[in-house]
Amino acid sequence: MKEVLVEAKNVTKEYHLGHTIVQALRGVSIDVKDEDFVIIVGPSGSGKSTLLHLLGALDHPTKGQVFIGGLDTALMDEWSLAMVRRKQMGFIFQTFNLIPTLTALENVMIPTEPMNVSEEEVMERAANLLKTVGLGNRISHKPDELSGGERQRVSIARALINDPELIYADEPTGNLDTVTGGKIIDLMINLNKKEGKTFVMVTHDTSLLKYANKRVFLRDGLVQKVEASERK
């Protein structure tokens, strides 16, 4: 049996917009196991990104529970949650979230700053990761000197710098053309299959579902269905 890395149990998330309460999630349960490639799919406003933020301990549910490594996140203080995110999780965003004044190498190194690791060791690992994602000759380039696909590769290397178990990807191909987006997905699949990295990705693009071993369909803050298949 594969280990359950993160689990949401009957989570609800409400936002207050003036006098209006918006229910982004309405009792969602999902688990993510070691080496899964989970894709959460649904239209805009279905609650995909909200669910991803809860699973990644970036936000707290209004009701329900989120467990990471069997621990209830509601019982953890903010520092403990920050350390869990730093050490066990990596994040890839649609808008890349790179710092424009830093080089590719420096951007990849950013998540290691609060940790007690030598700069030489971090630089070597960052450079090796950039080589892994095909950017070994672009380590000194700043984001505005890189294409969209190259920027996303930098963000993938950054997500891997602390050797996390879990990698969360929020519409990672949303700002890329079809060919470049396909290359990014191929890179993620390769990391999943060859290095055993666990991925949770949200998207509105149903054509990507074929890459997942677990497919979660969201609509209006509810899970419509979950499909699972054996890994190839």
Secondary structure, 3 states (H helix, E strand, C coil): CCCEEEEEEEEEEEEEECCEEEEEEEEEEEEEECCCEEEEECCCCCCHHHHHHHHCCCCCCCEEEEEECCEEHHHCCHHHHHHHHHHHEEEEECCCCCCCCCCHHHHHHHHHCCCCCCHHHHHHHHHHHHHHCCCCCCCCCCHHHCCHHHHHHHHHHHHHCCCCCEEEEECCCCCCCHHHHHHHHHHHHHHHHHHCCEEEEEECCHHHHHHCCEEEEEECCEEEEEEECCCC
